[in-house]
Amino acid sequence: MPQPTLRLDDEQINFYRENGYLVIDQLTEPDEVLRIREVYDRLFEARVGRETGDQFDLAGDDEEGKTAKLPQILNPSKYAPELKDTLAWANARVVMEQLLGGELSGQGDHAILKPARYGSPTPWHQDEAYWDPGYDHFSLSVWMPLQDVDAASGCMHFVPGSHRMEVAPHRPIGNDPRVHGLEVDADLDLSGAVAAPLRAGGCTIHHQRTLHYAPANHTDVPRRAWIMMGSREGRKRNVPHDYYWQKLWQTARSERAASAGG
Ligand SMILES: O=C(O)CCC(=O)C(=O)O
């Protein structure tokens, strides 16, 4: 297991606390990015996790035989454990522990692919809108592109300071309950949003409540993002949040997960 080589300084930690996101120029080395990219492409090509609901179309109805608008894999490291044996994973852990103020109780990952000239936008949302409303969560994401990325290819955009908001109302993308992806369903002020272009192997970090978005990929190169998530133990709430939009979901992904016993 590679030893971590990264530590955030006070300025970076303060920036994250103030803004709910942070940009880091280099999380790992270029040669490791290439190795991760090979694994990443193999997992999507082999459609790993399709039967268990771990691979699906985040922005479409996910019908069998249709080209996915926004292919996603949950827990790619379950299918390729070598992903955990990387400098990126080790550095992400250190950085997440610094920002969450203690040891992680969980570290997971997912992958979102925007195919060349096709991958659709990831609409504005807050990650917590997907999660168990019965808990207070303490979590963040480290988003690493496996090629250079800018607004034309689908880099991350954030609304600074939005991590201090409550979770806004959401709905399935396009108000279609067959779609797993969520979008904000409220008239929010997005005028202060900032784009975060990056070199391959850099990363952005965002808080579970930070409003974020990534445009479609208009370039000739696939936009590959590997996202590592870290959390500290959640706290059970006496009164659960009302994340009513989760009750709307009727997705093929959850049907596949249920028939696979998940
Ligand atoms: O990669 C994307 O398009 C969006 C990523 C995202 O929403 C996330 O990491 O929470």
The ligand as an SDF file (V2000), in Angstrom:
LIG
                    3D

 10  9  0  0  0  0  0  0  0  0999 V2000
  -18.8560   13.5110  -12.1550 O   0  0  0  0  0  0  0  0  0  0  0  0
  -19.9250   14.0870  -12.2270 C   0  0  0  0  0  0  0  0  0  0  0  0
  -20.4480   14.3670  -13.2990 O   0  0  0  0  0  0  0  0  0  0  0  0
  -20.6650   14.5080  -10.9830 C   0  0  0  0  0  0  0  0  0  0  0  0
  -20.0020   14.0490   -9.7170 C   0  0  0  0  0  0  0  0  0  0  0  0
  -20.8190   14.2500   -8.4990 C   0  0  0  0  0  0  0  0  0  0  0  0
  -21.9490   14.6970   -8.5370 O   0  0  0  0  0  0  0  0  0  0  0  0
  -20.2500   13.8820   -7.2090 C   0  0  0  0  0  0  0  0  0  0  0  0
  -19.0940   13.4450   -7.1520 O   0  0  0  0  0  0  0  0  0  0  0  0
  -20.9340   14.0480   -6.1820 O   0  0  0  0  0  0  0  0  0  0  0  0
  1  2  2  0
  2  3  1  0
  2  4  1  0
  4  5  1  0
  5  6  1  0
  6  7  2  0
  6  8  1  0
  8  9  2  0
  8 10  1  0
M  END
$$$$
